[in-house]
Amino acid sequence: MRIILLLGFIIGYALNNIAQIKFELSADAKQVLVGEYLTVTYTIFNAKGSNLIPPSFDGFKRMGAPSQSFQSRSINGRTTIQTAYSFVLLAQKTGSYKIGSAKISAQGKQYESNTLIIEVLERKSRPADQETLNPVYVNLELSTDTAYLGQQVLLDYKLYTTVNVRNFDIRFEPEYENAYAVNIPTYNNFPNQREIINGESYVTKVMKRVALFPMQFGIVVLEPATINLGIEYDDPKSRSFFFRSKLKMERIQTNEASITILPLPDNAPIDFNGAVGDYAMRSYIKQRTCKTNEALSMIMTITGTGDEKRLLHPELDFGPAFDIYDPKVMTANNDITGPIIKATKQLEYLIVPKQAGDYTLNPSFSYFNPDSAKYMTIKNEIPVRVLQGSGTIASKIPANIEKGKEDIRFIHTTFNLKSHRKTFFGSVLHYIFLAIPIVALSIGVLYKRHLVNEGNLDMSVIKKRRARKIAFQRLAQADVFKKEQNARNFYDEISKASLGYVSDKYNIPSSELSKTNIKETIFRQGHSEIIQDRFLQVLNTCEMALFAGQTSAKNLEDVYQEAVELIASMEEESTN
């Protein structure tokens, strides 16, 4: 029996981790100006795709071959993979254009993506007397300015910028009075977007997203937030070709925002318990045939756009032929991995039939839908057959479970005592499995302490070990630009690979990466004069290409091979 249960658990776990294959199209902007670039990305999830067939991209000029990226991650034991194909398009004329669907093959099937509509706007020249637009600002933006009591309202701290913002720090966050607030941390990882504001193209990013659940009707006012932005700018006094940019901190204030909270209507169903949002409910009973006074187990699962802490269990009533006991909460969690909070609560009701016969149970769940401004009720129909039992109640009801809405509690008159076989829980093997993670954690702590004592967790040592790997990753990207004949990006990657390598390998701060310091450091590390001269020659070539306009595509292969061989030679000399 245990083997069967174990096999069932393994099969169920495997099926639960088989993720659905999806093929989706996304873009970094919904609107672009004539002459601007648009990046569209086709992403296949949970499968390795092949034979991508892109659309024709009418209205746009395709710039080079698509770039490809691969990502794999594991969350709560579920592993997902995704492969993205990105196309850079040049907007050529005004109009509304449809980015068509692409096709891709995966696991013997062909999948087709969705489509997008992109609007191309005319670039307008600003009159000389017109006020200059703000190059960077942050808005507090609400998903709605009118909501119902308990409805989920999304608040975004949204950055709009035409300059390079390297980092930010929210110094003052408004108090969310009369509202329950939940931070959605993973939303910060979503990609930047571009938007057209008053004829200017801005890069936008949601810096922070908070889900608000109003607890009192009226007007909720959110004070302006204070945010420090690290803005990158070119320093004209800098003599370095590579590190001309500096960082200055600028403190800005957002706008004030307000929400009008409406009370719920009065015509609520009798079983309404305060759930507001969009919900689904499913309930089932595995064993639908039983005898009187034998307990039935009914599982109810409720999911929706709300907070599970505010999701109360429904009070059920199946008539005088059944006794219903307060449910046990099996699972209750909030999913905050997406753009909104989704709640899930699973309940187990114990139901004891008192009369024989054929019945249809109708468990129900009521909620208020703010989109339609109506109360909604979900009902399931579960047929059960009750046979006449012995007249005594089987002892399957836990002593701490109360029967709802009755003053007289159930009293056992007889008991069916049965001998139980020894279970896994409480056995020696059970305690061994409990001890394994504790022992592993202790070993990990001791090993980390050992590394600290030995000095092996020094970041400079970690960077030194990774220097070669990171340099060759950048060289691989340079090879992509070489094949596309993109000379400027090619030389930029070669420069970053070379400078990043010596910075990480020899612990040179970025602010001290002058040619003189690089040459002296390479000499102190015991490298030959030939290596020193070759390294500086690569840097000079990149400088001439990037800053003197000599970005010819003729010598890309020679420069690439020289950079690869140079870093390989320096690695070889370092190990000797």
JOKATA-V904164 format. One record per backbone hydrogen bond with DSSP energy under -0.5 kcal/mol. CO is the residue of the C=O (numbers start at 1). NH is the residue of the N-H. If there is no record, write none. Layout:
# JOKATA-V904164
co	nh
CO	NH
CO	NH
This chain:
# JOKATA-V904164
co	nh
1	5
2	6
3	7
4	8
5	9
6	10
7	11
8	12
9	13
10	14
11	15
12	16
13	17
15	18
17	19
22	45
24	43
26	41
28	194
30	119
32	121
33	36
36	91
38	40
38	89
39	28
40	87
41	26
41	43
42	85
43	24
43	45
44	83
45	22
47	49
50	105
52	54
53	103
57	60
59	92
59	93
60	62
61	90
62	64
67	86
69	84
71	82
73	80
75	78
77	79
78	75
80	73
81	46
82	71
83	44
84	69
84	86
85	42
86	67
87	40
87	89
88	63
89	38
89	91
90	61
91	35
95	97
95	120
97	99
97	118
98	100
99	116
102	113
103	53
104	111
105	50
106	109
109	106
111	104
116	99
116	118
118	97
118	120
119	32
119	121
120	95
121	34
122	124
127	130
135	162
135	163
137	160
139	141
139	158
141	156
145	260
147	262
148	151
151	214
153	212
154	143
154	156
155	210
156	141
156	158
157	159
157	207
157	208
158	139
159	205
160	137
161	203
163	165
164	166
164	232
167	230
169	171
169	228
172	226
175	177
176	179
178	215
178	216
179	181
180	213
182	211
183	185
184	187
185	188
186	189
187	190
193	204
194	30
194	31
195	197
195	202
196	198
197	200
200	197
200	202
202	195
203	161
204	193
205	159
205	207
208	157
209	184
210	155
210	212
211	182
212	153
212	214
213	180
214	150
218	220
218	261
219	221
220	259
221	223
222	257
225	254
226	171
226	172
227	229
227	252
228	169
229	231
229	250
230	166
230	167
231	248
233	246
234	236
235	238
244	235
246	233
248	231
250	229
250	252
252	227
257	222
259	220
259	261
260	147
260	262
261	218
262	149
266	268
269	272
275	368
278	305
280	303
282	301
284	299
286	288
288	385
290	387
291	294
293	394
294	353
296	298
296	351
297	286
298	300
298	349
299	284
300	347
301	282
302	345
303	280
304	306
304	343
307	310
308	311
310	312
314	316
319	322
321	354
321	355
323	352
324	404
328	330
328	348
331	346
333	344
334	336
335	342
336	186
342	335
343	304
344	333
345	302
346	330
346	331
347	300
347	349
348	328
349	298
349	351
350	325
351	296
351	353
352	323
353	293
357	359
357	386
359	384
361	382
363	380
365	378
366	273
367	369
367	376
368	277
368	370
369	373
369	374
374	369
376	367
378	365
380	382
382	361
384	359
385	290
385	387
386	357
387	292
392	394
394	396
396	398
398	401
402	326
403	406
407	409
415	417
424	427
427	431
428	432
429	433
430	434
431	435
432	436
433	437
434	438
435	439
436	440
437	441
438	442
439	443
440	444
441	445
442	446
443	447
444	448
445	449
446	450
447	451
448	452
449	453
450	454
451	455
451	456
451	457
452	455
455	458
458	461
458	462
459	463
460	464
461	465
462	466
463	467
464	467
466	470
467	471
468	472
469	473
470	474
471	475
472	476
473	477
474	478
475	479
476	480
477	481
478	482
479	483
480	484
481	486
482	485
485	487
486	490
487	491
488	492
489	493
490	494
491	495
492	496
493	497
494	498
495	499
496	500
497	501
498	502
499	503
500	504
501	505
502	506
503	508
507	509
509	512
510	513
512	514
514	518
515	519
516	520
517	521
518	522
519	523
520	524
521	525
522	527
523	526
528	532
529	533
530	534
531	535
532	536
533	537
534	538
535	539
536	540
537	541
538	542
539	543
540	544
541	545
542	546
543	547
543	548
544	548
544	550
549	551
553	556
555	559
556	560
557	561
558	562
559	563
560	564
561	565
562	566
563	567
564	568
565	569
566	570
567	571
568	572
569	573
570	574
571	575
572	576
